[in-house]
Every structure is written in structure tokens, then in C-alpha cells.
Amino acid sequence: MQRFNRKRALVTGGASGIGRETARQLAAEGCRVVIADVNETGARAVAEEVGPSCSAIVLDVSREEAWQAAMDHVRERLGGLDILVNCAGIGVADPFEDMALDSWNAMLAVNLTGVVLGCQHAIRIMKDNITPAAIVNISSVGGLVGGEDIAGYCATKGGVTLLTRSLALYCAGKDYPIRCNSVHPTYVDTEMLDPVAAAFPSREEMIALMAAQVPLGRVATPADVAAAILFLASEEAAMVNGHQMLVDGGQLAGLPAQHTV
């Protein structure tokens, strides 16, 4: 049985990585999907690959007018919205003292302001739904714990964590039929790691070092994260609200063994 038969979804960051895989999986389970990305060529390629149940739009998530145009497309194409997946995100790794203001502003604009705008516009459409709706915001393990060389990234993703909790309470308090949850992946083998790989002798070595920090012994795949997103967006998660779902292979479960010989 298709969990999302005739459901209507918007996925940001849908041209690559987690967003692309989420769009694929939603469509495979009967959902009509709008794939949104600042990369128009990539978004259209994914939509063409997935098929007629998908359409593609250009969306700079940091711009209010772009969100308004996206919602106009959703109304015209889908007639409404049942699922929003805020997946668009960027990251910069720098020693905190050397972090450029431009880098901070860019991460804040995409990672946090983009999620705020997306949730605002989606709630305005979803609140009148007859059937339940769901918002899934992609945060990170870095939205729950700090990172020595990614302070700015962690700050923006931590904002997503508490924004999500607050919106879950807000929608429930307003009696809106909208659940809101966040997903917190560990390292995910996507194009987002490409700039990091440049600092290593090879991408394979980078992945191996990251995998060594995960108790299950590997980094996550886009499919791992998309599966969690689909669960939270589905009626199987009807009583899951304001939750932070870890997809980290046990990375934040506790301390590694350092107390025995």
C-alpha cells in the first residue's frame, strides 16, 4: 500500500542529496511532489527522472518573495499542501575566530531563515486542511551538540531544533492539523561533503575517518535519512510531534570506550 497516495508535498533542496532521495521515495509511495531548489537544472532533472507526479521550481529559500511564488505554484499545481520537507542547507567549516561574516550570514539565511519562511507559508496553507499535514525540518546532530570547527553551522541547526519544537506547540495550540518534527543526521555521503573532501588526500579517506566516529561503522546514506523523513510525514507517526529523530548510527548515544584496557 502506498502511504502517500494523492498526498501533496514540497521538498526544498530537492536537486541533490537527501532532498532528491526524499522526493524519489515520496513519489514512489504515491505522493505528488514539487521539487524546489536554487539549482533549476538539477531540480528539473530530478523531476523528469521521477516522472509526471513531480514538478520543479526555482526557490531561493532565503527570499520571502520566492516562497510566495513557490506557494502560488503549489496551489495551482497541487491544489494545496500536505507535506513540507525543509531540506535545503549549507555548511562552512572554519575556526570560529576566522569565520567570515559572509559565511555566517549565508548559513543563517539558508539554514534558519529559509526554514522559518517555509514553515510560515506552509502553515498558512495547511491550517485549513481537512486531513492531517506534516512539516519535517532537516537539522543535524550538530543541532543537538556543538562542533569545534562548525560553530556557525551548529548554531543555525540548533535554531532549527528549537524552532521545530516551538512550531509543534504552536500548531497544536491553534488546533491546526499540522505536526512538526526534525531529523538529525550524522555525516551523510552526499555532494555537501565535496568541499570538505578537498582537505583530505581522498574522499574515501575522509569517509573512513567519519565512519570511525559512528558506532555502526558507516556514514549515513540519503536513503537512510529519507526513510526517517517519510516516517515522520506519514500517518504512522500520527502521535509523533515536536520530536528530534536521530539518524546517527548511535553517535550521540554516549561516550566511546575509554575506561578499560
Salt bridges, closest charged atoms under 4 A:
GLU21 OE1 - ARG24 NH1 3.43
GLU29 OE2 - ARG3 NH2 2.89
GLU40 OE2 - ARG44 NE 3.01
GLU49 OE2 - ARG24 NE 2.89
GLU64 OE2 - HIS121 NE2 2.78
GLU65 OE2 - ARG63 NH2 2.91
ASP72 OD1 - ARG75 NH1 3.46
ASP82 OD2 - ARG8 NE 2.87
ASP189 OD1 - ARG203 NH1 2.46
GLU191 OE2 - ARG20 NH2 3.06
ASP194 OD1 - ARG203 NH2 3.07
ASP224 OD2 - ARG218 NH1 2.77
GLU236 OE1 - ARG3 NH1 3.60
